[in-house]
Amino acid sequence: MPQQTRVLLAKLGLDGHDRGLLLIAHALRDQGHEVILLGIGTTPNMLANAAIQEDVQVIGVSMLSGSHMTLVIDLIRRLRESGAGDIPVVCGGTIPLADRSALIEGGVKAVLGTGSSVEAAAASLIAWARDDRSLPLGDMASPAAQDMT
């Protein structure tokens, strides 16, 4: 069995559509990874605190509400302020192309847009958790990661 990875998944803000996130959680669990699911209504502060307390290797955030530029960037800021800025954050959902590079510049490691498969999302999370550039990194990954491939 492959090495187990601790993954934290959440929906930031008031977005109530969690089906995709639940499918990713099941896929990761089926692969033998440990998944902590905070689900709907999570704040950036709650997510940052949980990531630190649970000693996770990667955070996956699903955003369908359009508040990604505020909430995800706030999450990154809180992680950095808490000394946990090294925990990679992967974001997925309905994120306009125009916002993806700003999220990457703000510290998000990869952005997975609509149409990404559950398998691709799970693989991207594990790749970032393990710092493994041989695995899929996402639709759009940070320039540093692209340079290392």
N, C-alpha and C positions, 0 to 999 in steps of 0.2 A: 504494500500500500504506500502511496506517495506521502511525503511529509505533510503533516497537518498544519494548516495556517489558521490564525485567529483573525476573522473578518468581522467588522462592525458595519451593519447596513442600517440606513435610516431614510426617512422622508423628512426633509426640513420644511418647517412652516405649516401652512394650512392645507396643503395638497392632500386630498383624500384618496387618490388613485394609487393603490399599492400592489396591484396584481403583478406587474413586472418585477418589482422588488422581491415579492414572495417567490416568484419562479426562480430568480437568481439565488435566493437563499436556499431553496430546495436543491438546486443544481450543485451548489457548493457543498451542502451537507451530503448529498449523494456521492460526491467525490472524496468524502472523508474529512472535510475541513470543519472547523468549529465556527459557527455563525452566531453572532449576537445581533438580534434584530430589535431595534428601537421602534421602528414603525412610524406611524402617522403622528404629526403634531410635535415633532422634536425641534427644540431650539438649538442654535449653534452652540450655546453654552452647555446645554445638556449633552450634546454629541461630543464636544471636546472633553468634557469631564468623564464621560463613559469610556472614551477611547483610552484615556490615561489610566483610569481605574481598572479597566479590563485588559490592559497591556496588549492591545491589538496590533497587528502588523500592517493593516490597511483599512481604510474607511471607504465605503461605497455610499454615495448620496444619489438618490433619485429625485429629480426635479421636473415637475410638469406644470407648476403654477406660475412660472415667469418671474419668480423672485430669486433666481439663482445668483444674479450679480450681487445682490445684497447679502443673502444668507450664506452662500458658500464662501464668499470672500470673508465674511465675519467669522466663519468657522476656521478658516486658515489663520486668520489673525489671532484668534483665541488659542489655537494650538501652539502657535509660535510664542505667544506671551507666556504660556504654561510650560515652555521648554519641550514641547512635543511636536515641534515643527517638522521633525523627520518622519512622522507618520504620513505615508502617502494617501492622498485623497483622490479618488476617481469619481467623476460626476457623470450621470447619464440622464437622458430624458429629452424633453422638447426644448432644446437649447439652440437658438438661432446661430447660424454660422458666424455672424458678425460678433457674437459674444464669446465664442469658443476661444479665440486667441487671448482675449482679456482674462478669461478664467485661467488659462495656462500661465499667463504673465503674473497673475495673482497668486499662483502657487499650486493650482490643481495639476495633477500629473497627467491625467488623460480625460478626454470628454468623449462619451459614447452617445451618438445621436439617435434619433428615432430610426427604427429599422435595424438597429444592432440586435444580433441574436442573443439569446440567453447564454449560449455557450461562449460567445465572444466577450460578453460582459464578465462572466465568471473567470475566463482565462486572463482578461486584462487585470482584474483584481489580484489574482494569484501572481501574475507577472510582476506587478508593482510591489506586492508584499515580499516577494523573494528577490527583488532586484534582478530579475531574469529577463534580459533583453532578447532571448531567443523565443519567448512566448509573445502572443499578440498584446500590444500595449494599448490599443484603443483606436478609434477613428482619428483622433487628433491627440498626439502625445507631446509632452514638453520638448522643446528643442534640444535640451541636453540629452534626453533619452534617444531622440532620433539620431543624434551625432554618434551615439555609442553603438548603434546597430551595424 
